[in-house]
Amino acid sequence: MARTFDAEVAVVGGGPVGLVTALLLARDGVSVVVLERGAEIETDLRASTFHPPTLDMLDSLGLAGVLIDKGLICPQWQVRLHPDGDRVVFDLGVLAGATRHPYRVQCEQWKLSQAAYAALASEPNAKVMFGTEVQELAQDDEGVTLRTSGAQGSSELRARLVIGADGARSAVRRALGLAFDGQTYPETTLLVTTTFPFERHIEGLTNIAYCWKANGNFSLLRVPGRWRVSIYPREDMPIEDQLTEAAIEADLQTIVPRPEAYEVLEKRPYRVHKRIVPHYFQGRVVLAGDAAHVNSPSGGMGLNGGLHDAFELAAALRDVRNGADLQSRLDLYERRRRPVALEQILAQADANRARMREKDPAKRRETLSGLQAIAADRTRLEAHLLRTSMIAGLRQAAAVH
């Protein structure tokens, strides 16, 4: 006797991509269960930038307003030389004709996760299971069986479709045996937060700033109540020596020298990767977000790209319920999203990283002059911002049929 289904769709991964995907499906009337191995929503240091088209999408779920209320609206971002202050400022207002949100919002990603989780709680056909780890999966012509483990021991769950939104170390991707081709960059980056008001001490500083300094670079991204400082490592010192409190203090002092020590609220070292799967789905199992692609955080496109996957995937499953062939529609999902990840997200993030790691002062000046020329020409500025704000990538995907 065939086993009944526990849910139409099982989403593995309870981060923002998984929870938003589940909410999209639940709002469409699909029974969905989210399996998250963590005990609760993580509130550690992760992504914080939301681009204009992502806000447009989230608005349809009532979530954009939450980010705006709990975050900071950022109509401009900049690249600057430090400490002399020469800079280029990009004004997102020129995108007013292309988006309902011509600005970025700086807001910690866990606030989106919490809002999506709260919305799921009122959906009768949705369930979120924390502390549940996927160990194995097996699929057949009709569905997928997941073997899970948790506080109550091992169990099985059956769904018609499984979505792997379980991050860069995806158990779903590993279970499918898919390669994760690319590279891990050699450096370890350190992200720290501090309440120090950089905006009062650095002239013309916007809430998002990518900065060159002597023999190195750093970035400053403001969120409510604090600044997130990405400290990029020196190449002439062991990374262990650069992660000490004294080394972090010295790095912060190079940004704004002050007699007092900085108060560091949080710190997190992380490695940066550039990787992508050869295929976004296999049978009835499909990947989204970091499970399918990871990139340098420079430019803030990783989380946004994952959310764009979520919306395209939800649209794909809506088409299937309306009669489209599952495999053909998942193939279209892959043909729309994978080239954008490879040619837009990974490529731009890699170029942003390379640009900021340039150490030659003359080449920095040349690059800055080129960016200033773009910002001074409205036509070139609009094209630049359509690309860096990820609108061009979404248009590229939409043109694929």
C-alpha positions as CSV (number, residue, x, y, z in Angstrom):
1,M,0.0,0.0,0.0
2,A,1.4,3.4,-1.0
3,R,2.3,5.7,1.8
4,T,0.4,8.9,2.1
5,F,2.3,12.2,1.9
6,D,3.1,14.2,5.0
7,A,3.2,17.4,2.9
8,E,3.1,18.4,-0.7
9,V,6.5,20.1,-0.4
10,A,9.3,19.7,2.2
11,V,11.7,22.6,2.4
12,V,15.0,21.7,4.0
13,G,16.6,24.8,5.6
14,G,14.9,27.4,7.9
15,G,16.9,30.4,6.9
16,P,15.4,33.4,5.0
17,V,15.4,31.6,1.7
18,G,13.7,28.5,3.0
19,L,11.2,30.3,5.1
20,V,10.2,32.7,2.3
21,T,9.9,29.8,-0.1
22,A,7.6,28.0,2.4
23,L,5.5,31.2,2.9
24,L,5.1,31.7,-0.8
25,L,3.9,28.0,-1.2
26,A,1.6,28.2,1.8
27,R,0.0,31.4,0.6
28,D,-0.6,29.5,-2.7
29,G,-2.5,26.8,-0.7
30,V,0.3,24.2,-0.8
31,S,0.9,22.1,2.3
32,V,4.5,22.6,3.3
33,V,6.9,21.6,6.0
34,V,10.2,23.2,6.8
35,L,12.9,21.1,8.3
36,E,15.6,23.1,10.1
37,R,18.5,21.4,11.9
38,G,19.1,24.4,14.2
39,A,17.1,24.7,17.4
40,E,15.9,28.2,16.5
41,I,16.4,31.0,14.0
42,E,20.0,32.1,14.0
43,T,20.7,35.7,14.9
44,D,24.4,35.7,14.2
45,L,26.3,38.0,11.7
46,R,25.2,37.2,8.2
47,A,23.8,39.2,5.3
48,S,22.2,42.6,5.8
49,T,21.6,44.2,2.4
50,F,18.3,44.1,0.5
51,H,18.3,45.4,-3.0
52,P,15.4,47.2,-4.7
53,P,13.8,44.3,-6.7
54,T,14.0,42.1,-3.6
55,L,12.0,44.6,-1.7
56,D,9.5,44.7,-4.5
57,M,9.1,40.9,-4.3
58,L,8.9,40.8,-0.5
59,D,6.2,43.5,-0.6
60,S,3.8,41.0,-2.1
61,L,4.2,39.0,1.1
62,G,3.9,42.0,3.4
63,L,7.5,41.6,4.4
64,A,9.2,44.6,2.8
65,G,7.6,46.9,5.3
66,V,9.0,44.9,8.1
67,L,12.5,45.3,6.8
68,I,12.0,49.0,6.2
69,D,10.6,49.5,9.7
70,K,13.4,47.5,11.3
71,G,16.2,48.5,9.1
72,L,17.7,51.6,7.5
73,I,16.7,53.0,4.1
74,C,19.8,53.7,2.1
75,P,19.3,55.7,-1.1
76,Q,23.0,55.9,-1.8
77,W,26.2,53.8,-1.6
78,Q,29.8,54.7,-2.3
79,V,33.3,53.7,-3.0
80,R,36.0,55.8,-1.4
81,L,39.6,56.3,-0.8
82,H,40.5,56.5,2.9
83,P,41.4,58.7,4.6
84,D,41.6,61.4,2.0
85,G,37.8,61.1,1.3
86,D,37.9,61.1,-2.5
87,R,34.8,59.1,-3.5
88,V,32.1,58.2,-5.9
89,V,28.5,58.2,-4.7
90,F,25.8,56.1,-6.5
91,D,22.3,57.5,-6.2
92,L,19.7,54.8,-6.5
93,G,17.0,57.4,-7.0
94,V,17.6,57.1,-10.8
95,L,15.9,53.7,-10.6
96,A,12.6,55.2,-9.7
97,G,11.1,54.1,-13.0
98,A,12.3,50.5,-12.6
99,T,11.3,49.7,-9.0
100,R,8.9,50.7,-6.3
101,H,11.8,50.8,-3.9
102,P,14.7,52.9,-5.4
103,Y,17.0,52.3,-2.4
104,R,18.7,49.5,-0.5
105,V,17.6,48.6,3.0
106,Q,20.2,47.6,5.6
107,C,18.6,45.1,7.9
108,E,20.0,42.0,9.5
109,Q,18.7,38.9,7.6
110,W,17.4,37.2,10.8
111,K,14.8,39.9,11.0
112,L,13.4,38.7,7.7
113,S,13.6,35.1,9.0
114,Q,11.6,36.0,12.1
115,A,9.0,37.9,10.1
116,A,8.5,35.0,7.7
117,Y,8.4,32.5,10.5
118,A,5.7,34.6,12.3
119,A,3.7,34.8,9.0
120,L,4.0,31.0,8.6
121,A,2.6,30.4,12.1
122,S,-0.8,31.7,10.8
123,E,-0.8,29.5,7.8
124,P,-2.8,26.3,8.6
125,N,-1.1,24.2,5.9
126,A,2.5,25.1,7.0
127,K,4.7,23.6,9.7
128,V,8.2,24.5,10.8
129,M,10.2,21.8,12.5
130,F,13.4,23.0,14.3
131,G,16.0,20.6,15.6
132,T,15.4,18.3,12.6
133,E,18.3,17.2,10.5
134,V,18.0,15.4,7.1
135,Q,20.2,12.3,7.0
136,E,19.1,10.7,3.8
137,L,16.7,11.1,0.9
138,A,15.3,8.7,-1.7
139,Q,13.0,9.6,-4.5
140,D,10.7,7.7,-6.8
141,D,8.3,8.6,-9.6
142,E,5.7,10.0,-7.1
143,G,7.6,11.6,-4.3
144,V,10.6,11.8,-2.0
145,T,11.2,10.1,1.3
146,L,13.4,11.9,3.8
147,R,15.0,10.2,6.8
148,T,15.5,12.7,9.6
149,S,16.9,12.8,13.1
150,G,16.1,15.0,16.0
151,A,15.4,15.1,19.7
152,Q,12.8,12.5,19.3
153,G,15.1,10.2,17.4
154,S,14.9,9.1,13.7
155,S,11.8,9.3,11.6
156,E,10.7,9.4,8.0
157,L,8.8,12.1,6.1
158,R,7.3,11.9,2.7
159,A,6.6,14.7,0.3
160,R,5.9,15.1,-3.4
161,L,8.8,17.5,-3.8
162,V,11.8,18.6,-1.8
163,I,13.5,22.0,-1.9
164,G,17.0,22.2,-0.6
165,A,17.5,25.7,0.8
166,D,19.9,24.5,3.5
167,G,22.9,26.7,2.7
168,A,26.4,26.3,1.5
169,R,27.0,23.0,3.3
170,S,23.7,21.6,2.0
171,A,22.8,18.1,3.0
172,V,20.3,17.9,0.2
173,R,23.0,18.8,-2.4
174,R,25.3,16.2,-1.0
175,A,22.6,13.6,-1.0
176,L,22.1,14.3,-4.7
177,G,25.8,13.9,-5.4
178,L,26.0,17.2,-7.1
179,A,29.4,18.9,-7.5
180,F,29.9,22.4,-6.1
181,D,32.4,23.7,-8.6
182,G,34.4,26.8,-8.1
183,Q,37.0,28.1,-5.6
184,T,37.5,29.2,-2.0
185,Y,39.3,32.5,-1.9
186,P,42.6,32.4,0.1
187,E,41.7,35.1,2.6
188,T,39.7,34.9,5.9
189,T,37.6,38.0,6.4
190,L,36.6,39.3,9.8
191,L,33.2,40.9,10.4
192,V,32.8,42.9,13.5
193,T,30.1,45.3,14.8
194,T,30.6,48.4,16.9
195,T,28.3,51.2,18.1
196,F,31.0,53.8,17.3
197,P,29.3,56.5,15.1
198,F,31.6,56.5,12.1
199,E,29.1,58.8,10.3
200,R,30.1,61.6,12.7
201,H,33.8,61.3,12.0
202,I,34.1,60.4,8.3
203,E,32.9,63.3,6.1
204,G,30.2,62.4,3.6
205,L,30.0,58.8,4.7
206,T,26.9,56.9,3.4
207,N,25.4,53.9,5.2
208,I,27.1,51.6,2.7
209,A,30.7,52.3,1.9
210,Y,33.4,50.2,0.3
211,C,36.8,51.7,1.2
212,W,40.4,51.5,0.1
213,K,43.1,52.2,2.7
214,A,46.9,52.0,2.6
215,N,47.8,48.5,1.5
216,G,44.3,47.1,2.1
217,N,40.6,47.7,2.2
218,F,37.5,47.5,4.4
219,S,33.8,48.1,4.2
220,L,31.3,49.9,6.4
221,L,27.7,48.9,6.4
222,R,25.3,50.5,8.9
223,V,22.4,48.7,10.5
224,P,20.2,50.1,13.3
225,G,22.3,50.9,16.3
226,R,25.6,49.7,15.0
227,W,28.1,49.6,12.2
228,R,29.2,46.3,10.5
229,V,32.9,46.5,9.6
230,S,34.4,44.0,7.3
231,I,38.1,43.8,7.9
232,Y,40.0,42.2,5.0
233,P,43.3,40.6,6.1
234,R,46.8,41.5,5.5
235,E,48.9,39.0,3.4
236,D,52.1,39.5,5.4
237,M,50.7,38.2,8.8
238,P,49.3,34.9,9.8
239,I,45.5,35.0,10.0
240,E,45.5,33.8,13.6
241,D,47.5,36.9,14.6
242,Q,44.9,39.1,12.8
243,L,41.9,37.8,14.7
244,T,43.2,38.8,18.2
245,E,41.5,41.6,20.1
246,A,44.7,43.7,19.7
247,A,44.7,43.2,16.0
248,I,41.1,44.1,15.6
249,E,41.6,47.2,17.7
250,A,44.5,48.2,15.5
251,D,42.4,47.8,12.3
252,L,39.6,49.9,13.7
253,Q,42.0,52.6,14.7
254,T,43.2,52.8,11.1
255,I,39.7,53.8,10.1
256,V,39.1,56.5,12.8
257,P,42.0,57.0,15.3
258,R,40.7,57.7,18.8
259,P,42.2,57.7,22.3
260,E,39.6,55.2,23.6
261,A,39.4,51.6,22.6
262,Y,36.5,50.5,20.3
263,E,33.7,48.5,21.8
264,V,33.4,45.4,19.7
265,L,29.9,43.9,20.1
266,E,30.3,40.9,17.8
267,K,32.9,39.3,15.6
268,R,32.9,36.5,13.1
269,P,35.7,35.2,10.9
270,Y,34.5,33.7,7.6
271,R,35.9,32.3,4.4
272,V,34.5,33.5,1.1
273,H,33.7,31.1,-1.8
274,K,32.7,31.3,-5.4
275,R,30.8,28.1,-6.3
276,I,27.8,26.8,-8.3
277,V,26.1,23.5,-8.9
278,P,26.0,22.1,-12.5
279,H,22.2,21.5,-12.1
280,Y,19.6,23.1,-9.9
281,F,17.4,20.0,-9.7
282,Q,17.4,16.3,-10.0
283,G,14.0,14.5,-10.3
284,R,11.8,15.8,-7.6
285,V,14.5,17.5,-5.6
286,V,15.4,21.1,-6.4
287,L,17.9,23.6,-4.9
288,A,17.7,27.3,-4.1
289,G,20.0,29.9,-2.5
290,D,23.4,29.1,-1.1
291,A,22.7,25.4,-1.6
292,A,23.0,26.1,-5.3
293,H,25.4,29.0,-5.5
294,V,27.7,31.0,-3.2
295,N,29.7,34.2,-3.9
296,S,31.7,36.9,-2.3
297,P,29.6,39.2,-0.1
298,S,31.0,42.3,-1.9
299,G,27.9,44.0,-3.3
300,G,25.4,42.2,-1.1
301,M,24.0,39.9,-3.8
302,G,24.1,36.4,-2.2
303,L,20.9,36.5,0.0
304,N,19.1,38.5,-2.6
305,G,19.9,36.0,-5.3
306,G,18.6,33.2,-3.1
307,L,15.3,35.1,-2.5
308,H,15.0,35.6,-6.3
309,D,15.4,31.8,-6.6
310,A,12.6,31.4,-4.1
311,F,10.1,33.6,-6.0
312,E,11.0,31.9,-9.4
313,L,10.7,28.5,-7.9
314,A,7.3,29.3,-6.3
315,A,6.1,30.5,-9.7
316,A,7.4,27.3,-11.3
317,L,5.4,25.1,-8.8
318,R,2.3,27.3,-9.4
319,D,2.6,26.6,-13.1
320,V,2.9,22.9,-12.4
321,R,-0.3,22.9,-10.3
322,N,-1.9,24.6,-13.3
323,G,-0.9,21.8,-15.6
324,A,2.7,22.4,-16.6
325,D,5.0,19.4,-16.7
326,L,7.1,19.2,-13.5
327,Q,10.4,18.4,-15.1
328,S,10.0,20.9,-18.0
329,R,9.1,23.7,-15.6
330,L,12.0,22.9,-13.2
331,D,14.3,22.9,-16.3
332,L,13.0,26.4,-17.1
333,Y,13.7,27.4,-13.4
334,E,17.3,26.2,-13.9
335,R,17.7,27.9,-17.3
336,R,16.5,31.2,-15.8
337,R,18.3,31.2,-12.5
338,R,21.6,29.4,-13.1
339,P,23.0,31.7,-15.8
340,V,22.0,34.8,-13.7
341,A,23.9,33.3,-10.7
342,L,26.9,32.5,-12.9
343,E,27.1,35.5,-15.2
344,Q,25.7,38.2,-12.9
345,I,25.9,37.4,-9.2
346,L,29.1,35.4,-9.0
347,A,30.8,37.4,-11.7
348,Q,29.9,40.8,-10.2
349,A,30.8,39.8,-6.7
350,D,34.2,38.5,-7.9
351,A,34.9,41.7,-9.8
352,N,33.9,43.8,-6.8
353,R,36.3,41.8,-4.6
354,A,39.1,42.1,-7.1
355,R,38.5,45.9,-7.4
356,M,38.7,46.5,-3.7
357,R,41.7,44.3,-3.3
358,E,43.7,46.4,-5.7
359,K,46.7,48.0,-3.8
360,D,48.4,50.1,-6.5
361,P,47.5,53.7,-5.7
362,A,47.6,54.7,-9.4
363,K,45.3,51.9,-10.4
364,R,42.9,52.8,-7.6
365,R,42.7,56.4,-8.8
366,E,42.1,55.2,-12.3
367,T,39.3,52.9,-11.2
368,L,37.8,55.6,-9.0
369,S,37.9,58.1,-11.9
370,G,36.1,55.6,-14.1
371,L,33.4,55.1,-11.5
372,Q,33.0,58.8,-11.1
373,A,32.5,59.2,-14.8
374,I,29.8,56.6,-14.7
375,A,28.0,58.4,-11.8
376,A,28.2,61.7,-13.7
377,D,26.4,60.3,-16.8
378,R,22.8,59.5,-16.1
379,T,22.5,56.9,-18.9
380,R,25.6,55.0,-17.8
381,L,24.6,55.4,-14.2
382,E,21.2,53.9,-14.7
383,A,22.7,50.9,-16.6
384,H,25.3,50.5,-13.9
385,L,22.7,50.5,-11.1
386,L,20.3,48.2,-13.0
387,R,23.1,45.7,-13.0
388,T,24.5,46.2,-9.5
389,S,20.9,46.3,-8.0
390,M,20.2,43.0,-9.7
391,I,17.3,44.3,-11.8
392,A,19.2,43.5,-15.1
393,G,19.7,39.9,-13.9
394,L,16.0,39.5,-13.3
395,R,15.2,40.9,-16.7
396,Q,17.7,38.5,-18.2
397,A,16.0,35.6,-16.4
398,A,12.5,36.7,-17.4
399,A,13.5,36.7,-21.1
400,V,14.2,33.0,-21.0
401,H,11.3,30.8,-22.2
